[in-house]
């Protein structure tokens, strides 16, 4: 059942990527909306789930929050190291394609964990499985949108962006299938969600939104960003 439901996530991810590539003439608005989606996913979905699944605090701080900060810093470090490497090869001032591929790979990993969470929920009960399925299928549209946008933003070819999109779409199906072999501990899932949330917030705040506002009026982009956050809020509300 979980694998069958994950096929819905597969289709929604592809739909999100299709929308992202069809509106390239409004790239700044796409980036503004993508930034809002990412902000909404982090603040309204990932962090609450991470805190709920978080285990024993570490020196007074929930482990999920420590990993959230760690994810932010790791994303910052990875981008800095790749940028330094690019400058050393004489490409100063250009965007680093590897950063986009790394970010998209993180989205693929997140989609894989979505599938695992879906399968684990169905192992607990059918009702929990349906609730998680609604959340996963709904926000996988945003995952597909962001995967394609992140890959192409950094100058990667359309073929690579489509390849990463397909990998992100297939990942929930693979993740759901793996739950036939093992069960993921709740604390481990909470830590992962916190870490990924930190990395995603860095990309939204330090890369996507600044790029969106670089050469265009801020008002329409701000409305798109608010719309992206509102969309995730709606998804979370329906799922609950």
ROBA-967177 format. One record per residue (C-alpha): residue number from 1; residue in one letter; x, y, z. Coordinates in nm, 4 decimals. Example, Ala and Ser with C-alpha at 12.3 -4.5 7.8 and 13.67 -1.06 7.14 Angstrom:
<rs>
<r><num>1</num><residu>a</residu><east>1.2300</east><north>-0.4500</north><up>0.7800</up></r>
<r><num>2</num><residu>s</residu><east>1.3670</east><north>-0.1060</north><up>0.7140</up></r>
</rs>
This chain:
<rs>
<r><num>1</num><residu>x</residu><east>0.0000</east><north>0.0000</north><up>0.0000</up></r>
<r><num>2</num><residu>x</residu><east>0.2777</east><north>0.2429</north><up>0.0913</up></r>
<r><num>3</num><residu>x</residu><east>0.4583</east><north>0.1848</north><up>-0.2399</up></r>
<r><num>4</num><residu>x</residu><east>0.1341</east><north>0.2348</north><up>-0.4319</up></r>
<r><num>5</num><residu>x</residu><east>0.0658</east><north>0.5648</north><up>-0.2515</up></r>
<r><num>6</num><residu>x</residu><east>0.4267</east><north>0.6725</north><up>-0.3145</up></r>
<r><num>7</num><residu>x</residu><east>0.3493</east><north>0.6640</north><up>-0.6875</up></r>
<r><num>8</num><residu>x</residu><east>0.1272</east><north>0.9653</north><up>-0.6214</up></r>
<r><num>9</num><residu>x</residu><east>0.4302</east><north>1.1446</north><up>-0.4755</up></r>
<r><num>10</num><residu>x</residu><east>0.6241</east><north>1.0458</north><up>-0.7898</up></r>
<r><num>11</num><residu>x</residu><east>0.3677</east><north>1.2172</north><up>-1.0131</up></r>
<r><num>12</num><residu>x</residu><east>0.3383</east><north>1.5275</north><up>-0.7930</up></r>
<r><num>13</num><residu>x</residu><east>0.7166</east><north>1.5752</north><up>-0.7912</up></r>
<r><num>14</num><residu>x</residu><east>0.7269</east><north>1.5610</north><up>-1.1706</up></r>
<r><num>15</num><residu>x</residu><east>0.4371</east><north>1.8077</north><up>-1.1867</up></r>
<r><num>16</num><residu>x</residu><east>0.6262</east><north>2.0536</north><up>-0.9662</up></r>
<r><num>17</num><residu>x</residu><east>0.9350</east><north>2.0317</north><up>-1.1856</up></r>
<r><num>18</num><residu>x</residu><east>0.7269</east><north>2.0740</north><up>-1.5002</up></r>
<r><num>19</num><residu>x</residu><east>0.5754</east><north>2.3961</north><up>-1.3649</up></r>
<r><num>20</num><residu>x</residu><east>0.9210</east><north>2.5261</north><up>-1.2681</up></r>
<r><num>21</num><residu>x</residu><east>1.0647</east><north>2.4811</north><up>-1.6176</up></r>
<r><num>22</num><residu>x</residu><east>0.7602</east><north>2.6218</north><up>-1.7978</up></r>
<r><num>23</num><residu>x</residu><east>0.7820</east><north>2.9660</north><up>-1.6360</up></r>
<r><num>24</num><residu>x</residu><east>1.1443</east><north>3.0524</north><up>-1.7158</up></r>
<r><num>25</num><residu>x</residu><east>1.0393</east><north>3.3928</north><up>-1.8565</up></r>
<r><num>26</num><residu>x</residu><east>0.9316</east><north>3.4859</north><up>-1.5032</up></r>
<r><num>27</num><residu>x</residu><east>1.2422</east><north>3.3479</north><up>-1.3378</up></r>
<r><num>28</num><residu>x</residu><east>1.2536</east><north>3.6065</north><up>-1.0605</up></r>
<r><num>29</num><residu>x</residu><east>0.8955</east><north>3.5250</north><up>-0.9623</up></r>
<r><num>30</num><residu>x</residu><east>0.9742</east><north>3.1526</north><up>-0.9729</up></r>
<r><num>31</num><residu>x</residu><east>1.2680</east><north>3.2062</north><up>-0.7394</up></r>
<r><num>32</num><residu>x</residu><east>1.0574</east><north>3.4182</north><up>-0.5049</up></r>
<r><num>33</num><residu>x</residu><east>0.7900</east><north>3.1492</north><up>-0.4903</up></r>
<r><num>34</num><residu>x</residu><east>1.0523</east><north>2.8757</north><up>-0.4467</up></r>
<r><num>35</num><residu>x</residu><east>1.2069</east><north>3.0682</north><up>-0.1576</up></r>
<r><num>36</num><residu>x</residu><east>0.8654</east><north>3.0918</north><up>0.0063</up></r>
<r><num>37</num><residu>x</residu><east>0.8066</east><north>2.7200</north><up>-0.0421</up></r>
<r><num>38</num><residu>x</residu><east>1.1419</east><north>2.6401</north><up>0.1161</up></r>
<r><num>39</num><residu>x</residu><east>1.0828</east><north>2.8775</north><up>0.4080</up></r>
<r><num>40</num><residu>x</residu><east>0.7376</east><north>2.7307</north><up>0.4628</up></r>
<r><num>41</num><residu>x</residu><east>0.8608</east><north>2.3710</north><up>0.4467</up></r>
<r><num>42</num><residu>x</residu><east>1.1310</east><north>2.4459</north><up>0.7051</up></r>
<r><num>43</num><residu>x</residu><east>0.9286</east><north>2.6514</north><up>0.9515</up></r>
<r><num>44</num><residu>x</residu><east>0.5873</east><north>2.4897</north><up>0.9212</up></r>
<r><num>45</num><residu>x</residu><east>0.6679</east><north>2.1273</north><up>0.8387</up></r>
<r><num>46</num><residu>x</residu><east>1.0240</east><north>2.0084</north><up>0.8998</up></r>
<r><num>47</num><residu>x</residu><east>1.1024</east><north>2.1810</north><up>1.2312</up></r>
<r><num>48</num><residu>x</residu><east>0.7724</east><north>2.0943</north><up>1.4043</up></r>
<r><num>49</num><residu>x</residu><east>0.8109</east><north>1.7302</north><up>1.2987</up></r>
<r><num>50</num><residu>x</residu><east>1.1754</east><north>1.7286</north><up>1.4075</up></r>
<r><num>51</num><residu>x</residu><east>1.0912</east><north>1.8736</north><up>1.7490</up></r>
<r><num>52</num><residu>x</residu><east>0.8129</east><north>1.6226</north><up>1.7996</up></r>
<r><num>53</num><residu>x</residu><east>1.0454</east><north>1.3321</north><up>1.7216</up></r>
<r><num>54</num><residu>x</residu><east>1.3477</east><north>1.4804</north><up>1.9010</up></r>
<r><num>55</num><residu>x</residu><east>1.5013</east><north>1.2688</north><up>2.1743</up></r>
<r><num>56</num><residu>x</residu><east>1.6895</east><north>1.3662</north><up>2.4886</up></r>
<r><num>57</num><residu>x</residu><east>1.8215</east><north>1.7285</north><up>2.4895</up></r>
<r><num>58</num><residu>x</residu><east>2.1960</east><north>1.7761</north><up>2.4526</up></r>
<r><num>59</num><residu>x</residu><east>2.3255</east><north>2.0212</north><up>2.7155</up></r>
<r><num>60</num><residu>x</residu><east>1.9826</east><north>2.1783</north><up>2.7467</up></r>
<r><num>61</num><residu>x</residu><east>1.9081</east><north>2.2071</north><up>2.3742</up></r>
<r><num>62</num><residu>x</residu><east>1.6909</east><north>1.9632</north><up>2.1732</up></r>
<r><num>63</num><residu>x</residu><east>1.9087</east><north>1.7504</north><up>1.9469</up></r>
<r><num>64</num><residu>x</residu><east>1.6937</east><north>1.8391</north><up>1.6456</up></r>
<r><num>65</num><residu>x</residu><east>1.7689</east><north>2.2099</north><up>1.6911</up></r>
<r><num>66</num><residu>x</residu><east>2.1422</east><north>2.1456</north><up>1.7239</up></r>
<r><num>67</num><residu>x</residu><east>2.1307</east><north>1.9506</north><up>1.3984</up></r>
<r><num>68</num><residu>x</residu><east>1.9233</east><north>2.2293</north><up>1.2428</up></r>
<r><num>69</num><residu>x</residu><east>2.2050</east><north>2.4755</north><up>1.3161</up></r>
<r><num>70</num><residu>x</residu><east>2.4565</east><north>2.2160</north><up>1.1996</up></r>
<r><num>71</num><residu>x</residu><east>2.2741</east><north>2.1746</north><up>0.8689</up></r>
<r><num>72</num><residu>x</residu><east>2.2793</east><north>2.5503</north><up>0.8122</up></r>
<r><num>73</num><residu>x</residu><east>2.6527</east><north>2.5688</north><up>0.8833</up></r>
<r><num>74</num><residu>x</residu><east>2.7345</east><north>2.2657</north><up>0.6682</up></r>
<r><num>75</num><residu>x</residu><east>2.5458</east><north>2.4151</north><up>0.3726</up></r>
<r><num>76</num><residu>x</residu><east>2.7359</east><north>2.7404</north><up>0.4225</up></r>
<r><num>77</num><residu>x</residu><east>3.0673</east><north>2.5549</north><up>0.4433</up></r>
<r><num>78</num><residu>x</residu><east>2.9998</east><north>2.3415</north><up>0.1348</up></r>
<r><num>79</num><residu>x</residu><east>2.9057</east><north>2.6426</north><up>-0.0749</up></r>
<r><num>80</num><residu>x</residu><east>3.2122</east><north>2.8319</north><up>0.0443</up></r>
<r><num>81</num><residu>x</residu><east>3.4480</east><north>2.5454</north><up>-0.0342</up></r>
<r><num>82</num><residu>x</residu><east>3.3022</east><north>2.4948</north><up>-0.3811</up></r>
<r><num>83</num><residu>x</residu><east>3.3184</east><north>2.8682</north><up>-0.4527</up></r>
<r><num>84</num><residu>x</residu><east>3.6845</east><north>2.8817</north><up>-0.3473</up></r>
<r><num>85</num><residu>x</residu><east>3.7591</east><north>2.5868</north><up>-0.5738</up></r>
<r><num>86</num><residu>x</residu><east>3.5859</east><north>2.7585</north><up>-0.8663</up></r>
<r><num>87</num><residu>x</residu><east>3.7797</east><north>3.0821</north><up>-0.8126</up></r>
<r><num>88</num><residu>x</residu><east>4.1047</east><north>2.8850</north><up>-0.8072</up></r>
<r><num>89</num><residu>x</residu><east>4.0185</east><north>2.7610</north><up>-1.1560</up></r>
<r><num>90</num><residu>x</residu><east>3.9666</east><north>3.1133</north><up>-1.2874</up></r>
<r><num>91</num><residu>x</residu><east>3.5872</east><north>3.1324</north><up>-1.2727</up></r>
<r><num>92</num><residu>x</residu><east>3.5502</east><north>3.4096</north><up>-1.0175</up></r>
<r><num>93</num><residu>x</residu><east>3.2068</east><north>3.5689</north><up>-1.0040</up></r>
<r><num>94</num><residu>x</residu><east>3.0302</east><north>3.2751</north><up>-1.1685</up></r>
<r><num>95</num><residu>x</residu><east>2.7794</east><north>3.0511</north><up>-0.9973</up></r>
<r><num>96</num><residu>x</residu><east>2.9079</east><north>2.7071</north><up>-0.9068</up></r>
<r><num>97</num><residu>x</residu><east>2.7114</east><north>2.4266</north><up>-1.0752</up></r>
<r><num>98</num><residu>x</residu><east>2.8229</east><north>2.1789</north><up>-0.8081</up></r>
<r><num>99</num><residu>x</residu><east>2.6356</east><north>2.3796</north><up>-0.5437</up></r>
<r><num>100</num><residu>x</residu><east>2.3133</east><north>2.3343</north><up>-0.7367</up></r>
<r><num>101</num><residu>x</residu><east>2.3749</east><north>1.9635</north><up>-0.7803</up></r>
<r><num>102</num><residu>x</residu><east>2.4574</east><north>1.9259</north><up>-0.4106</up></r>
<r><num>103</num><residu>x</residu><east>2.1397</east><north>2.1089</north><up>-0.3112</up></r>
<r><num>104</num><residu>x</residu><east>1.9334</east><north>1.8997</north><up>-0.5525</up></r>
<r><num>105</num><residu>x</residu><east>2.0945</east><north>1.5832</north><up>-0.4161</up></r>
<r><num>106</num><residu>x</residu><east>1.9830</east><north>1.6927</north><up>-0.0694</up></r>
<r><num>107</num><residu>x</residu><east>1.6293</east><north>1.7267</north><up>-0.2052</up></r>
<r><num>108</num><residu>x</residu><east>1.6541</east><north>1.3742</north><up>-0.3452</up></r>
<r><num>109</num><residu>x</residu><east>1.7665</east><north>1.2499</north><up>-0.0041</up></r>
<r><num>110</num><residu>x</residu><east>1.4766</east><north>1.4320</north><up>0.1572</up></r>
<r><num>111</num><residu>x</residu><east>1.2327</east><north>1.2699</north><up>-0.0872</up></r>
<r><num>112</num><residu>x</residu><east>1.3834</east><north>0.9303</north><up>-0.0047</up></r>
<r><num>113</num><residu>x</residu><east>1.3181</east><north>0.9950</north><up>0.3636</up></r>
<r><num>114</num><residu>x</residu><east>0.9630</east><north>1.0998</north><up>0.2768</up></r>
<r><num>115</num><residu>x</residu><east>0.9093</east><north>0.7553</north><up>0.1306</up></r>
<r><num>116</num><residu>x</residu><east>1.0603</east><north>0.5880</north><up>0.4356</up></r>
<r><num>117</num><residu>x</residu><east>0.8370</east><north>0.7956</north><up>0.6653</up></r>
<r><num>118</num><residu>x</residu><east>0.5387</east><north>0.6990</north><up>0.4526</up></r>
<r><num>119</num><residu>x</residu><east>0.6183</east><north>0.3294</north><up>0.4753</up></r>
<r><num>120</num><residu>x</residu><east>0.6829</east><north>0.3492</north><up>0.8501</up></r>
<r><num>121</num><residu>x</residu><east>0.3490</east><north>0.5269</north><up>0.9036</up></r>
<r><num>122</num><residu>x</residu><east>0.1610</east><north>0.2483</north><up>0.7272</up></r>
<r><num>123</num><residu>x</residu><east>0.3411</east><north>-0.0004</north><up>0.9511</up></r>
<r><num>124</num><residu>x</residu><east>0.1890</east><north>0.1731</north><up>1.2550</up></r>
<r><num>125</num><residu>x</residu><east>-0.1685</east><north>0.2000</north><up>1.1249</up></r>
<r><num>126</num><residu>x</residu><east>-0.3712</east><north>0.2668</north><up>0.8137</up></r>
<r><num>127</num><residu>x</residu><east>-0.5030</east><north>0.5968</north><up>0.9523</up></r>
<r><num>128</num><residu>x</residu><east>-0.1529</east><north>0.7285</north><up>1.0224</up></r>
<r><num>129</num><residu>x</residu><east>-0.0408</east><north>0.6109</north><up>0.6812</up></r>
<r><num>130</num><residu>x</residu><east>-0.3171</east><north>0.8082</north><up>0.5087</up></r>
<r><num>131</num><residu>x</residu><east>-0.2335</east><north>1.1238</north><up>0.7071</up></r>
<r><num>132</num><residu>x</residu><east>0.1363</east><north>1.1022</north><up>0.6216</up></r>
<r><num>133</num><residu>x</residu><east>0.0532</east><north>1.0168</north><up>0.2601</up></r>
<r><num>134</num><residu>x</residu><east>-0.1515</east><north>1.3354</north><up>0.2258</up></r>
<r><num>135</num><residu>x</residu><east>0.1341</east><north>1.5449</north><up>0.3611</up></r>
<r><num>136</num><residu>x</residu><east>0.3996</east><north>1.3731</north><up>0.1467</up></r>
<r><num>137</num><residu>x</residu><east>0.2037</east><north>1.3845</north><up>-0.1790</up></r>
<r><num>138</num><residu>x</residu><east>0.1005</east><north>1.7455</north><up>-0.1262</up></r>
<r><num>139</num><residu>x</residu><east>0.4431</east><north>1.8887</north><up>-0.0486</up></r>
<r><num>140</num><residu>x</residu><east>0.6247</east><north>1.6774</north><up>-0.3087</up></r>
<r><num>141</num><residu>x</residu><east>0.4960</east><north>1.9290</north><up>-0.5641</up></r>
<r><num>142</num><residu>x</residu><east>0.7127</east><north>2.1832</north><up>-0.3839</up></r>
<r><num>143</num><residu>x</residu><east>1.0021</east><north>1.9346</north><up>-0.3752</up></r>
<r><num>144</num><residu>x</residu><east>0.9889</east><north>1.8891</north><up>-0.7508</up></r>
<r><num>145</num><residu>x</residu><east>0.9608</east><north>2.2641</north><up>-0.8059</up></r>
<r><num>146</num><residu>x</residu><east>1.2593</east><north>2.3328</north><up>-0.5811</up></r>
<r><num>147</num><residu>x</residu><east>1.4736</east><north>2.0481</north><up>-0.7158</up></r>
<r><num>148</num><residu>x</residu><east>1.4502</east><north>2.1738</north><up>-1.0731</up></r>
<r><num>149</num><residu>x</residu><east>1.4917</east><north>2.5382</north><up>-0.9666</up></r>
<r><num>150</num><residu>x</residu><east>1.7973</east><north>2.4721</north><up>-0.7483</up></r>
<r><num>151</num><residu>x</residu><east>1.9720</east><north>2.2683</north><up>-1.0174</up></r>
<r><num>152</num><residu>x</residu><east>1.9128</east><north>2.5154</north><up>-1.3000</up></r>
<r><num>153</num><residu>x</residu><east>1.9775</east><north>2.8263</north><up>-1.0865</up></r>
<r><num>154</num><residu>x</residu><east>2.3482</east><north>2.7443</north><up>-1.0605</up></r>
<r><num>155</num><residu>x</residu><east>2.4007</east><north>2.7074</north><up>-1.4335</up></r>
<r><num>156</num><residu>x</residu><east>2.3531</east><north>2.3345</north><up>-1.4778</up></r>
<r><num>157</num><residu>x</residu><east>2.2240</east><north>2.2124</north><up>-1.8139</up></r>
<r><num>158</num><residu>x</residu><east>1.8536</east><north>2.1354</north><up>-1.8539</up></r>
<r><num>159</num><residu>x</residu><east>1.9396</east><north>1.7658</north><up>-1.8936</up></r>
<r><num>160</num><residu>x</residu><east>2.0981</east><north>1.7561</north><up>-1.5482</up></r>
<r><num>161</num><residu>x</residu><east>1.8051</east><north>1.9438</north><up>-1.3953</up></r>
<r><num>162</num><residu>x</residu><east>1.5620</east><north>1.6917</north><up>-1.5445</up></r>
<r><num>163</num><residu>x</residu><east>1.7783</east><north>1.4029</north><up>-1.4250</up></r>
<r><num>164</num><residu>x</residu><east>1.7768</east><north>1.5348</north><up>-1.0675</up></r>
<r><num>165</num><residu>x</residu><east>1.4018</east><north>1.5945</north><up>-1.0926</up></r>
<r><num>166</num><residu>x</residu><east>1.3420</east><north>1.2349</north><up>-1.1994</up></r>
<r><num>167</num><residu>x</residu><east>1.5652</east><north>1.1094</north><up>-0.9162</up></r>
<r><num>168</num><residu>x</residu><east>1.3659</east><north>1.3182</north><up>-0.6664</up></r>
<r><num>169</num><residu>x</residu><east>1.0410</east><north>1.1800</north><up>-0.8079</up></r>
<r><num>170</num><residu>x</residu><east>1.1605</east><north>0.8192</north><up>-0.7881</up></r>
<r><num>171</num><residu>x</residu><east>1.3077</east><north>0.8541</north><up>-0.4382</up></r>
<r><num>172</num><residu>x</residu><east>0.9779</east><north>0.8300</north><up>-0.2396</up></r>
<r><num>173</num><residu>x</residu><east>0.8898</east><north>0.5059</north><up>-0.4163</up></r>
<r><num>174</num><residu>x</residu><east>1.2317</east><north>0.3595</north><up>-0.3336</up></r>
<r><num>175</num><residu>x</residu><east>1.2087</east><north>0.4844</north><up>0.0252</up></r>
<r><num>176</num><residu>x</residu><east>0.8653</east><north>0.3327</north><up>0.0780</up></r>
<r><num>177</num><residu>x</residu><east>0.9850</east><north>0.0006</north><up>-0.0642</up></r>
<r><num>178</num><residu>x</residu><east>1.2816</east><north>-0.0149</north><up>0.1747</up></r>
<r><num>179</num><residu>x</residu><east>1.0499</east><north>-0.0108</north><up>0.4776</up></r>
<r><num>180</num><residu>x</residu><east>0.9657</east><north>-0.3705</north><up>0.3925</up></r>
<r><num>181</num><residu>x</residu><east>1.3182</east><north>-0.4483</north><up>0.5172</up></r>
<r><num>182</num><residu>x</residu><east>1.3660</east><north>-0.2267</north><up>0.8266</up></r>
<r><num>183</num><residu>x</residu><east>1.2081</east><north>0.0296</north><up>1.0600</up></r>
<r><num>184</num><residu>x</residu><east>1.3561</east><north>0.3789</north><up>1.1076</up></r>
<r><num>185</num><residu>x</residu><east>1.3885</east><north>0.4872</north><up>1.4753</up></r>
<r><num>186</num><residu>x</residu><east>1.1858</east><north>0.8003</north><up>1.5547</up></r>
<r><num>187</num><residu>x</residu><east>1.4807</east><north>0.9894</north><up>1.7075</up></r>
<r><num>188</num><residu>x</residu><east>1.6940</east><north>0.9333</north><up>1.3971</up></r>
<r><num>189</num><residu>x</residu><east>1.4158</east><north>1.0655</north><up>1.1771</up></r>
<r><num>190</num><residu>x</residu><east>1.3825</east><north>1.3763</north><up>1.3971</up></r>
<r><num>191</num><residu>x</residu><east>1.7553</east><north>1.4473</north><up>1.3755</up></r>
<r><num>192</num><residu>x</residu><east>1.7529</east><north>1.4138</north><up>0.9987</up></r>
<r><num>193</num><residu>x</residu><east>1.4591</east><north>1.6513</north><up>0.9613</up></r>
<r><num>194</num><residu>x</residu><east>1.6353</east><north>1.9114</north><up>1.1767</up></r>
<r><num>195</num><residu>x</residu><east>1.9610</east><north>1.8871</north><up>0.9797</up></r>
<r><num>196</num><residu>x</residu><east>1.7910</east><north>1.9059</north><up>0.6416</up></r>
<r><num>197</num><residu>x</residu><east>1.5789</east><north>2.1990</north><up>0.7592</up></r>
<r><num>198</num><residu>x</residu><east>1.8911</east><north>2.3987</north><up>0.8449</up></r>
<r><num>199</num><residu>x</residu><east>2.0483</east><north>2.3323</north><up>0.5057</up></r>
<r><num>200</num><residu>x</residu><east>1.7269</east><north>2.4226</north><up>0.3255</up></r>
<r><num>201</num><residu>x</residu><east>1.6894</east><north>2.7474</north><up>0.5201</up></r>
<r><num>202</num><residu>x</residu><east>2.0433</east><north>2.8497</north><up>0.4240</up></r>
<r><num>203</num><residu>x</residu><east>1.9711</east><north>2.7953</north><up>0.0551</up></r>
<r><num>204</num><residu>x</residu><east>1.6475</east><north>2.9940</north><up>0.0758</up></r>
<r><num>205</num><residu>x</residu><east>1.7857</east><north>3.2869</north><up>0.2771</up></r>
<r><num>206</num><residu>x</residu><east>2.1377</east><north>3.3130</north><up>0.1359</up></r>
<r><num>207</num><residu>x</residu><east>2.0869</east><north>3.2096</north><up>-0.2266</up></r>
<r><num>208</num><residu>x</residu><east>1.7352</east><north>3.1806</north><up>-0.3658</up></r>
<r><num>209</num><residu>x</residu><east>1.5721</east><north>3.4967</north><up>-0.2283</up></r>
<r><num>210</num><residu>x</residu><east>1.8744</east><north>3.7278</north><up>-0.2818</up></r>
<r><num>211</num><residu>x</residu><east>1.8957</east><north>3.6066</north><up>-0.6417</up></r>
<r><num>212</num><residu>x</residu><east>1.5237</east><north>3.6708</north><up>-0.6908</up></r>
<r><num>213</num><residu>x</residu><east>1.5563</east><north>4.0320</north><up>-0.5698</up></r>
<r><num>214</num><residu>x</residu><east>1.8827</east><north>4.1039</north><up>-0.7509</up></r>
<r><num>215</num><residu>x</residu><east>1.7534</east><north>4.2921</north><up>-1.0555</up></r>
<r><num>216</num><residu>x</residu><east>1.3737</east><north>4.3097</north><up>-1.0170</up></r>
<r><num>217</num><residu>x</residu><east>1.1188</east><north>4.5106</north><up>-0.8163</up></r>
<r><num>218</num><residu>x</residu><east>1.0675</east><north>4.3636</north><up>-0.4715</up></r>
<r><num>219</num><residu>x</residu><east>0.6885</east><north>4.3906</north><up>-0.4365</up></r>
<r><num>220</num><residu>x</residu><east>0.5794</east><north>4.1192</north><up>-0.6794</up></r>
<r><num>221</num><residu>x</residu><east>0.8571</east><north>3.8874</north><up>-0.5620</up></r>
<r><num>222</num><residu>x</residu><east>0.7586</east><north>3.9404</north><up>-0.1993</up></r>
<r><num>223</num><residu>x</residu><east>0.4004</east><north>3.8489</north><up>-0.2842</up></r>
<r><num>224</num><residu>x</residu><east>0.5231</east><north>3.5297</north><up>-0.4527</up></r>
<r><num>225</num><residu>x</residu><east>0.7319</east><north>3.4453</north><up>-0.1460</up></r>
<r><num>226</num><residu>x</residu><east>0.4346</east><north>3.4989</north><up>0.0829</up></r>
<r><num>227</num><residu>x</residu><east>0.2286</east><north>3.2860</north><up>-0.1550</up></r>
<r><num>228</num><residu>x</residu><east>0.4818</east><north>3.0041</north><up>-0.1291</up></r>
<r><num>229</num><residu>x</residu><east>0.4706</east><north>3.0131</north><up>0.2508</up></r>
<r><num>230</num><residu>x</residu><east>0.0913</east><north>3.0257</north><up>0.2422</up></r>
<r><num>231</num><residu>x</residu><east>0.0772</east><north>2.7247</north><up>0.0108</up></r>
<r><num>232</num><residu>x</residu><east>0.2825</east><north>2.5147</north><up>0.2540</up></r>
<r><num>233</num><residu>x</residu><east>0.0661</east><north>2.6386</north><up>0.5427</up></r>
<r><num>234</num><residu>x</residu><east>-0.2409</east><north>2.5211</north><up>0.3522</up></r>
<r><num>235</num><residu>x</residu><east>-0.0819</east><north>2.1838</north><up>0.2838</up></r>
<r><num>236</num><residu>x</residu><east>0.0137</east><north>2.1364</north><up>0.6486</up></r>
<r><num>237</num><residu>x</residu><east>-0.3325</east><north>2.2408</north><up>0.7641</up></r>
<r><num>238</num><residu>x</residu><east>-0.5044</east><north>1.9956</north><up>0.5285</up></r>
<r><num>239</num><residu>x</residu><east>-0.2691</east><north>1.7172</north><up>0.6342</up></r>
<r><num>240</num><residu>x</residu><east>-0.3450</east><north>1.7785</north><up>1.0014</up></r>
</rs>
